[in-house]
Amino acid sequence: MVGIRGRAYLMDAFTPLVNLFAILTALSLAAERITNIVKLRSRDLRDKARDEKDRERQITNRALLVSLAVALLVKADFFEILSRLDAPWETLGWARMQAGELVRSSAVSGVGRFIYAVTGCLLTGCAMGFGSRFWHDVLGVLLDTRKKIKRSAG
């Protein structure tokens, strides 16, 4: 049996995971919206009369490419996100405004760091490829578990 302090610790331990799954859900949702636009603009993907398996494979491939592109565009570096689970949204971006000045990310300060960041973005893009529904469901399970722990503590 876990004491009250143990339950409080468990609830606090959920926060970084909630942050991770929330950012993956948001990024996946953005990628899905863009994929939908691509799908609707592509005549061969709109045509449901063609082979459905081939159509689905092409949509999946484009969805993965869009996810990778979104992750690279916003610099959603999985390694950096994991290092800042207290506020993973602060890791996004190749540059940001600070005190009225544009400050470049440390990822562009050298070739090694840039390759590392791009690799992290590609990993995030692959994770986004699971889809926002997947990440939303995982986030829901996590929040329900945290709520049950909180109820049993109170």
C-alpha positions as CSV (number, residue, x, y, z in Angstrom):
1,M,0.0,0.0,0.0
2,V,1.3,3.5,-0.9
3,G,1.1,6.2,1.7
4,I,-0.2,9.8,1.1
5,R,3.4,11.0,0.4
6,G,3.9,8.2,-2.1
7,R,0.7,9.1,-3.9
8,A,1.7,12.7,-4.1
9,Y,5.0,11.7,-5.5
10,L,3.3,9.5,-8.1
11,M,1.0,12.3,-9.1
12,D,4.0,14.7,-9.5
13,A,5.8,12.0,-11.5
14,F,3.0,12.0,-14.0
15,T,3.4,15.7,-14.9
16,P,6.5,15.2,-17.2
17,L,4.7,12.3,-19.0
18,V,1.6,14.4,-19.4
19,N,3.7,17.2,-20.9
20,L,5.4,14.8,-23.3
21,F,2.2,13.2,-24.5
22,A,0.5,16.6,-24.8
23,I,3.2,18.0,-27.0
24,L,3.2,14.9,-29.2
25,T,-0.6,15.1,-29.4
26,A,-0.5,18.8,-30.5
27,L,2.3,18.2,-33.0
28,S,0.6,15.1,-34.4
29,L,-2.7,17.0,-34.8
30,A,-1.0,19.8,-36.8
31,A,0.7,17.2,-39.0
32,E,-2.7,15.5,-39.6
33,R,-4.4,18.7,-40.6
34,I,-1.6,19.4,-43.1
35,T,-1.9,15.8,-44.4
36,N,-5.6,16.3,-44.9
37,I,-5.0,19.4,-47.0
38,V,-2.4,17.4,-49.1
39,K,-4.9,14.5,-49.4
40,L,-7.8,16.7,-50.5
41,R,-5.7,18.5,-53.0
42,S,-4.3,15.3,-54.6
43,R,-6.7,13.9,-57.1
44,D,-5.2,10.4,-56.9
45,L,-5.7,10.3,-53.2
46,R,-9.3,11.6,-53.4
47,D,-10.3,9.0,-55.9
48,K,-11.8,6.1,-53.9
49,A,-12.4,4.1,-57.0
50,R,-8.8,3.0,-57.1
51,D,-7.2,0.2,-55.1
52,E,-8.0,1.0,-51.5
53,K,-4.8,-0.6,-50.0
54,D,-2.6,1.3,-52.4
55,R,-4.5,4.5,-51.6
56,E,-4.1,4.0,-47.9
57,R,-0.4,3.2,-48.2
58,Q,0.2,6.4,-50.2
59,I,-1.8,8.4,-47.6
60,T,0.3,6.8,-44.8
61,N,3.5,7.6,-46.6
62,R,2.5,11.2,-47.1
63,A,1.4,11.5,-43.5
64,L,4.8,10.3,-42.3
65,L,6.6,12.7,-44.7
66,V,4.4,15.6,-43.4
67,S,5.1,14.5,-39.8
68,L,8.8,14.5,-40.5
69,A,8.6,17.9,-42.2
70,V,6.6,19.5,-39.4
71,A,9.0,18.2,-36.8
72,L,12.0,19.6,-38.7
73,L,10.2,22.9,-39.4
74,V,9.4,23.6,-35.8
75,K,12.6,21.9,-34.5
76,A,10.7,19.4,-32.4
77,D,13.9,17.7,-31.2
78,F,13.0,14.5,-29.3
79,F,16.2,14.6,-27.3
80,E,15.8,18.2,-26.3
81,I,12.1,17.6,-25.5
82,L,13.0,14.7,-23.2
83,S,15.6,16.9,-21.4
84,R,13.0,19.6,-20.7
85,L,9.9,17.6,-19.7
86,D,9.0,20.4,-17.2
87,A,8.3,22.7,-20.2
88,P,9.0,20.8,-23.5
89,W,7.2,23.5,-25.6
90,E,10.1,25.8,-24.8
91,T,12.5,23.6,-26.8
92,L,10.6,24.2,-30.0
93,G,12.0,26.5,-32.7
94,W,15.3,27.1,-34.5
95,A,15.2,30.7,-33.1
96,R,13.2,32.6,-30.6
97,M,12.7,36.2,-29.4
98,Q,14.4,37.1,-26.1
99,A,14.3,40.6,-24.8
100,G,13.4,41.9,-28.2
101,E,16.3,40.1,-30.0
102,L,16.2,37.1,-32.2
103,V,18.3,34.3,-30.5
104,R,19.3,31.3,-32.5
105,S,19.0,27.8,-31.0
106,S,22.2,26.2,-29.9
107,A,21.4,23.5,-32.5
108,V,22.7,25.8,-35.2
109,S,26.0,26.5,-33.4
110,G,27.9,23.6,-35.0
111,V,27.6,20.8,-37.4
112,G,27.5,18.1,-34.7
113,R,24.8,19.8,-32.7
114,F,22.8,20.4,-35.9
115,I,23.0,16.7,-37.0
116,Y,22.0,15.8,-33.4
117,A,19.0,18.1,-33.5
118,V,17.9,16.9,-37.0
119,T,18.2,13.3,-35.7
120,G,16.0,14.2,-32.7
121,C,13.5,15.9,-35.1
122,L,13.3,12.8,-37.3
123,L,12.6,10.7,-34.2
124,T,9.8,13.1,-33.2
125,G,8.4,13.0,-36.7
126,C,8.3,9.2,-36.6
127,A,6.5,9.4,-33.2
128,M,4.1,11.9,-34.6
129,G,3.4,9.4,-37.4
130,F,1.5,7.3,-34.9
131,G,-1.2,10.0,-35.1
132,S,-2.8,12.4,-32.8
133,R,-5.5,9.8,-31.9
134,F,-2.9,7.5,-30.5
135,W,-1.2,10.2,-28.4
136,H,-4.5,11.6,-27.3
137,D,-5.6,8.1,-26.1
138,V,-2.3,7.5,-24.3
139,L,-2.6,11.0,-22.7
140,G,-6.2,10.1,-21.6
141,V,-5.1,6.9,-19.9
142,L,-2.3,8.7,-18.1
143,L,-4.7,11.5,-16.9
144,D,-7.3,8.9,-15.8
145,T,-4.6,7.0,-13.8
146,R,-3.4,10.2,-12.2
147,K,-7.0,11.1,-11.3
148,K,-7.6,7.7,-9.7
149,I,-4.4,8.1,-7.6
150,K,-5.5,11.5,-6.5
151,R,-9.0,10.3,-5.5
152,S,-7.5,7.4,-3.5
153,A,-5.2,9.9,-1.8
154,G,-8.0,12.2,-0.8
